[in-house]
Amino acid sequence: MKDWSKINKHSIVQDRVLLKEFSNDYQELFNTKLNIGCGKCIDEAYKRIISLKNNNMKKTCNYRLKLKYEGTFFKGSLIRNGDLTDEIAGKLLKEHPHGEQLFDITPNASELNVVLADETETLDSLMKMSRTDLDAKAEFHSLDSSEYKNKTEISQAILEAINDDTSSEEEE
């Protein structure tokens, strides 16, 4: 089944092939035939399919965009809460001009299950991560990832930040 939340309702109505596919998906989901000649019926069917998707969707992201930024374009892609992941949110925080102002909800360390004093967080484990993941981890620890030339430098900085965070918590 197609993800109808990514397609504008107006586009579905204007394209006969999409409308037929939408009607078939609706009938398959709800065991009810859709009257494609009725605009109000299509409108209700669209809302019903989107609502079902939203209700069935697991929480996959610890961030939530503010309503006024729902549908923001970023690097040529439409960003909406339904499609938002922690990785995309991290990039938005880092690279979008409005950064943190875009979000109603941003996670804290416990929500992200970040383990600060864990021995498994070693230079070797960090070196196995992609640069993108390292950049996100660096941003989480309030490091400017653009200051580090390579994975070794950024990994070492992350370890230092983790140790600093751990030391601060132990002093409290």
N, C-alpha and C positions, 0 to 999 in steps of 0.2 A: 504494500500500500504506500502511496506517495505521502510525503509529509506536507499536508495542505496548509500548515501554518506558515510555510515559507512562500506561499503563492497568494498574491492579492486576490480577493474575491472577485473584483472587477475583471481581472485577467481570466479567471475561470469562466465567467459568464460570456466574455467576448470570444473565447476560443472553443469551438464546437468539440474538438478532440478532448481538450481538458475537461469540459463540462460532462462529456460522456464518461470519462474516466472517474471524475468526481462522483457522478451519479452511481456508477457501479460500486465504488468504494463505500458510499453511503448505504447502499442496499445491502452490501456484504456485512457491514458493521451493525446496522440496526434492523436488518431483515424487513425493511420497508422501502417500497419504490418511491423515488423522488420525482416529483412533477417538475421537469426542467423548463417548462413553459411559465412557471410561477416564480416571479422574482422574490416574493416574500418567503416562499418555500425554500428556495436556494439560500437565501439569507439565514433562515433558521437552521438549515442543514449545515451550513458553514460554521455557524456558532456552535452547533452541537458537536461537530467533529473536532473543532479546536478545543472546546471544553473537555471532551473526552481525553484528548491527547494531554492536556494540561493536568488533568486529574490523575492520569495513569503515569505521568512522568515522575521519576524519582528525583530527589534533590541531588543534582550532579554538580552543583556549583555553590561555593560558600559566599559568593558575592551576589548582590542584587543591584541592578541599575536603578537610578531614580527614574520615575515615570517620564519626566521631560526628556530623558536621554534614551529611552526605549526606541530602538530603530536608528541609532547612531551609525553612521558609516565610518568604518575604520579600515584602512588599507584596501579599499574597494569592496568590502563586505559589509552587509547589513548586520548589526549586532543587536540582538534582543535577548531579554532574560531567558526565554525558552531555549535559546541556543548557546547561552553563555557557559563557559567552562572556567575553571580556576586558571588554566593556562592563558586563555584569551583575556581574562580579567587582569592577570598579571601584566600582560603586554599593554593593555589599555592604561593601567596605572603608570607604567613606565614611559610609554611613548605618546599617549594622547595629550594634547595641550591642557585639557581640563583635569586629567589624572584622577585623583581621589574624589574630586567634586562630582564625578559621574555617578557615584555609588551611594545608595541608601544604606547598604550593608556591606561591610568589609570584615573578614574574619580575624580573630586573634589566633595566637599560636596553638591554643588548646583545640580550637575548632578545626584547624588544619592537621591536627595530630602530629605536630612537630615535636620531635624528641630532642631536647636541647643537650642533655648530659649523657647521651647514649654513646657507648664505645663503638657502635657500628658505624657512626659517622666519622669515617677516616678519610685521609687524603685519597686512598685508593678508591673508596666508594664514591667520593665526589668526582674523581677523574673519569669514572665510568659514565657519568651523566652527560647529557648533551649540553652544549653551550647555552642553549635557550633555557633549559632547566636550571643551570647554574646561575644564569642572569636573574631568573625569577627568585631563586633561593637567596641570592645576594640582595635583591630589592627587599625581600622580606626582612632581612637583617639590617636594613637601612644602609646598604652599601651601594655606591654608584658603580654599576657593573661596567660602564664605559671606561672607567679608570684602569681596568685590568686588560692586559694585552692578550693573555692566553688562559687556557683552562687551569694550568698549574697556579698561576697568580691568583685567579679568582677563587679557586678551591682553598688555597691557603688563607685568604682573607675571610672566607666563610667560616672556616674552622676557628680562626681567631675570634670572630664575632660570636660564634656559638660558645666558646670558652668564656668570653667576656660576659655574655648573657647569663651563663651558668654561675660564674663568680658573683655577679650582682645579686642573683637570687639567693645564693648561699649566705651572703652578707646580711640580707634582710631578715 
